[in-house]
Amino acid sequence: MRELIRISGETPSGKCHRTGFNVAPAHAARIIVAAWTMAAALTGCATAPRNTVITAPAATAPPGRDAGAAHLAAADAAAQQYRTCLYGYVARYAYLNTDSAALAGEAAQECAPIAQRFRQERQAGTAANTTAAEAARQADVAADDLRVGGIRQAQARATEIRVQR
């Protein structure tokens, strides 16, 4: 180990020639071992073999249903986020814009990417059980319902905020 430490630029006293810091030989050995371990991990030497067999239980649901449920859950989360975005926008700008309908329209425009994500997740969630065209139609209807309901509620919220003032 001493030879390895001397090769790395240290004197027998443990002082490094380049930096001037005192380095204990045991500490330097740990650093070298850590560096070799990191190099082995980065090159893939310390990883598990890729041909491992993973067995699934025999009574699992088809993968399409699990994926569809996950997409529908993501669509529900996006719908909630869309409503929160609308309410937040209305709450921030209720005093600057006196027209509730215009304010709700601005809020819907600001939150449109979230509504688009809702539509995509809804379509992906229903695509496992129906045709692609039917899933797209259902997603369009659900997204339109979300937008219309959100705008109506945002208008009501803007009016309510102004009344409370």
C-alpha positions in Angstrom: 0.0 0.0 0.0 2.9 2.4 0.7 4.1 2.0 -2.9 0.6 2.9 -4.1 0.5 6.0 -1.9 4.0 7.1 -3.0 2.9 6.7 -6.6 0.0 9.0 -6.0 2.3 11.9 -5.1 2.7 11.6 -1.3 5.9 11.4 0.8 6.4 8.7 3.4 5.4 11.3 6.0 2.0 11.5 4.5 2.3 15.1 3.1 1.2 15.6 -0.4 3.7 17.2 -2.8 1.1 19.0 -4.9 -1.2 20.4 -2.3 0.9 20.5 0.9 -1.9 18.9 2.9 -1.2 16.2 5.4 -2.8 12.9 4.2 -2.8 9.9 6.5 -1.8 6.7 4.5 -5.0 4.9 5.8 -7.2 7.8 4.6 -5.4 7.8 1.2 -6.0 4.1 0.9 -9.7 4.6 1.6 -9.9 7.3 -1.1 -8.2 5.0 -3.6 -10.5 2.1 -2.8 -13.6 4.4 -3.1 -12.3 5.7 -6.4 -11.8 2.1 -7.8 -15.3 1.2 -6.5 -16.9 4.2 -8.2 -15.1 3.4 -11.4 -16.2 -0.2 -11.3 -19.8 0.9 -10.6 -19.8 3.4 -13.5 -18.4 0.8 -15.9 -21.0 -1.7 -14.9 -18.8 -4.2 -13.2 -20.6 -4.0 -9.9 -24.2 -4.2 -11.3 -26.5 -7.1 -11.2 -26.7 -9.3 -14.3 -29.4 -8.3 -16.8 -30.8 -11.7 -17.5 -32.6 -12.1 -14.1 -36.0 -13.8 -14.3 -38.8 -12.0 -12.5 -41.9 -14.1 -12.1 -45.3 -12.5 -11.7 -48.2 -13.9 -9.8 -50.6 -15.9 -12.0 -53.7 -14.0 -11.1 -52.8 -10.5 -12.1 -54.9 -8.2 -14.1 -54.1 -7.6 -17.8 -51.4 -4.8 -18.2 -53.8 -2.6 -20.2 -56.2 -2.3 -17.2 -53.4 -1.4 -14.8 -52.1 1.2 -17.2 -55.6 2.5 -17.9 -56.3 2.9 -14.2 -53.0 4.8 -13.8 -53.8 7.1 -16.7 -57.3 7.8 -15.3 -55.8 8.6 -11.9 -53.4 11.0 -13.6 -56.3 12.6 -15.4 -58.2 13.1 -12.1 -55.0 14.7 -10.6 -54.7 16.9 -13.7 -58.4 18.0 -13.3 -57.8 18.9 -9.7 -54.7 20.8 -10.7 -56.7 22.6 -13.4 -59.3 23.8 -11.0 -56.6 24.9 -8.5 -54.9 26.8 -11.3 -58.1 28.6 -12.2 -59.0 29.5 -8.7 -55.5 30.8 -8.0 -55.5 32.9 -11.1 -58.9 34.4 -10.3 -57.8 35.0 -6.7 -54.7 36.9 -7.8 -56.3 39.1 -10.4 -59.9 39.5 -9.1 -59.2 43.1 -8.1 -57.4 44.1 -11.3 -60.0 42.8 -13.8 -63.6 43.8 -13.0 -65.2 41.6 -15.7 -65.7 38.1 -14.2 -66.2 36.5 -17.6 -63.0 38.0 -19.1 -61.1 37.1 -16.0 -62.3 33.5 -16.2 -61.3 33.4 -19.9 -57.8 34.6 -19.1 -57.5 32.0 -16.3 -58.6 29.2 -18.7 -56.1 30.4 -21.3 -53.3 30.5 -18.6 -54.2 27.0 -17.4 -54.8 25.4 -20.9 -51.7 23.2 -20.8 -53.1 21.4 -17.7 -56.4 20.9 -19.5 -54.5 19.4 -22.4 -52.7 17.1 -20.1 -56.0 16.0 -18.7 -57.3 15.3 -22.1 -54.2 13.2 -23.0 -54.4 11.2 -19.8 -58.1 10.7 -20.1 -57.7 9.4 -23.7 -54.8 7.1 -22.7 -56.9 5.8 -19.8 -59.9 4.9 -22.0 -57.9 3.6 -25.0 -57.4 0.2 -23.4 -61.1 -0.5 -23.3 -62.3 1.2 -26.5 -61.2 2.1 -30.0 -58.8 5.0 -30.5 -61.5 7.2 -32.1 -63.9 6.5 -29.3 -61.3 7.2 -26.7 -60.5 10.5 -28.4 -64.1 11.5 -28.5 -64.6 10.6 -24.8 -61.5 12.6 -23.9 -62.7 15.6 -25.9 -66.1 15.6 -24.2 -64.5 15.2 -20.7 -62.0 18.0 -21.5 -64.8 20.3 -22.7 -66.8 19.6 -19.6 -63.8 20.3 -17.4 -63.2 23.7 -19.2 -66.8 24.8 -19.2 -67.3 23.8 -15.5 -64.0 25.4 -14.5 -64.8 28.7 -16.2 -68.3 28.8 -14.7 -66.9 28.2 -11.2 -64.0 30.7 -11.8 -66.6 33.4 -12.7 -68.6 32.6 -9.6 -65.4 32.7 -7.5 -64.3 36.0 -8.9 -67.7 37.5 -8.1 -67.6 36.0 -4.6 -64.1 37.5 -3.9 -65.2 41.0 -5.0 -68.3 40.8 -2.8 -66.3 39.8 0.2 -64.1 42.8 -0.2 
